[in-house]
Amino acid sequence: MNENNVFINNTPENFWKMRFLDKYMQGHRGFIAGGCFKNILSNEQVKDIDIFFESQEDFQDAVNYYNELIESGNSKWKFKYRNDKACAFQEEGSKILIELVESVFGHPEEILEAFDFTVSKFAYYKKAIILEESDGVEYALLYHKDFFEHLHQKRLVIDNMIPFPISTWERSYRYKGYGFNMCRETKKKLLAAIRQTNENDEGLSFYLQGGWD
């Protein structure tokens, strides 16, 4: 937990629904973060899984891992697309698309802080541990302290910065379709941020171009 007690650490052993994500954590050093947890914990179909990385090297290693699986001929993974934000793959017969995110790098907490809505601030990552015979890893969860409250209430709350106000505004329409509504304070924050946005700013729709759900 950080010094402001904004994020909570937990173990996936307390959330058995998360364990199917383990297969998407294999073969790379990335971590899963974003909107898929809203779906999982609401018993809804997961459409895509966003995998983030701490560095460009880690991202490229993950791309190579999936490409090698495809080239081996012994895997059902298929390449889907590549743009300047993410590289996507999908397993044959699965409805879930995985997006390896290249648009931003950082530790789990850094990535969650960059998200706009609190109901997106949830991450599943690998934590290094010291074993008796060798070092290893275990899976861990990190999420906003108000995540479950706002998920239950279906509230859209912005508790931090709004780096891409227009994208956040557009994303609010998508969440509206899921039954989520912005609280009054969030509406005021977003309106003020939009008023300060230059129509020529780069990244107006940053969140909508892959890897940010």
N, C-alpha and C positions, 0 to 999 in steps of 0.2 A: 504494500500500500504506500502511495506517495505521501509527501509531507502534509498535503492538504486533505488527505483521506478521501480523495475522489474515487479511487479505484480499489476494488476488493480482489484479493487473491483467493482462489479456491481450488479444489481438486475435482477432476472429472468423475471420481468415484462417487461423488454426491449427485451426479447428473448422468445417469446411465444412458440417456438419450444421445449423449455426445459421442459415445464410443464408436459409432459407425464412421466418424470422421478420421479415425486412426489410419485407415487405409490411404487417405489423402495426405497424411503427414509423413509418409515413408519416402525414402530416396532423396530427400532434400533437406535444407535447413530453414525452410520457410515456416510461417504460422498462419493460421486461418483467423480472419477477423471480418466483422461487418454484419450485414443483414441476414445471413443464413441462420443465425442463432435465434432471431425473432421468429423465423419459420419453425425451427426445430422445437422451440419451447412453447409454440402455439399449436403444435400438432398439425402443421401445414407442410405441403410439399416443398422441398428445397429445390430451387431451379438452378442456382449457381453458387459456387463456393469461391471466395476470393482469398488467394494466398499471397501474403506479403513477405518481404525479405528485408534483412538488415543492410544488404549491400547489393550492388550490381553483380558482383561475382556470384553471390548466392543465388540470385535470380537466374543467371545464365547457367549455373550448374543444374538448376531445376529444369530449365528448358532442355538441356542436354539429356537429362535423365529420361524425360518423357519421349524425346526423339529417339533415344537409343532403344527404349521399349518398343516403339513402333517399328524401327528398323530391324529389330530382332525377329519379327514375324511371329513371336510367341505371345504377343499381347493384343488385347482388344482395344487399346487406346488409339484414338484418331486425332490428328491435328485439325483444329477448327478455324482459327484465324490468328492474325498478328497485326497489331497496330502500334502506335507510339505510346500506348498506355498499358497494354497487357498482351499476353500470349495465352491462347485458350486451347484446351484439350477436352475430349469427351470420350468416355468409355462406351464401346458398342453395347447397345441395349439399355443404357442408362439415360435418364432424363436430366441428370445433373451435369452441368458444364463447370469446369474448373478454370479460373482465370489466374494466371501468374502475373502479378501486378508489377509493372516496371516504372510507373509514374512517380512513385515515392518510396523511399527506403527509411527504415528506422526500427527501433525496438518496439515491442508490442504496445507499451504505454505511449510512446511517441505517436504511433499510428492512430491509436484510439483518440488521443487528444486532437488530432487533425480532423476527425469525423465531426459532422455537424450535430446530428440528433443523438440523444442519450440511448435510444433503443437500438442504435447501431454499434454502441461502444462495448463490444464483447469480443474477446480473443481466446483462441485455443493454441497454446504454444508449448515448446519443449524447454524444460528447465534442467540444467546440468546438475547432477548429483554425484556425491562421492560414495562409492561402494567399498566394501572391504577389500576386494581383489582388484578392482579397476573403476575408472570413472564411467558414468553412464548418463542417461537422460530419463526424465519422467514427464508425463504430460501435465499441464496446469492450465487453469482458467484465470482470466483477468477481465473484470467488467466494471462498469460504472456503478457507483453505490445506489443510484436510483433506477438502474436498468429494470429490475423486476417490477417495481412500483409503476413505472411509466408503461411498461409492456402490458401489465394488467389493466391499467386505466386507459390504454390506447392513446397516450398523450405524446405529442411531438414537442420535445423540449430541447432548446439550444442552451447549453450551459457554459459555452466557451466562445472561441473566435468563430467568425463566419468568413473564411477565406474566399469563397466563391458564392456570393449571395444569390445570384441568378440561378445557379445550379441548385442551391438549397431550396429556393422557391419552386423550381420545376419539380424537384424530388418530393416536395410536400404534396403535390398532386398525386403522385404515385402512391404515397402513403395514405392519402385520403381514400384511395380505392381499397386499401386494406382496412379501413375503418379508423385510422389514426387522425387526430385533429391537433393543431397547434394550440398551445396555451396562450393566454393573452400577452404575457411577458415576451414569449418567443415571437409573436406577431410583431410586437413593437420593435424588438431587436432586429428582426429581419427587414422590416420596412425601413428602419434607419440605415441599415447596411446597404440596401438597394439604392437608396437616395444618394449614397456616396460613390456608387459604381459608375465608372466611365464606360460608355457603350463600346469603346474601342479596346477595353481591357482584354488581355489574353486570358484564356481559361474560363470564359463566362459559363461554359457548360462542361467544365472539367469533370465533375462527378458523373456525368452521363456518358462518358466515352470509354467505359470498360474499367472494371476493377473497383468501383465504388458503388455499393448497393445501398 
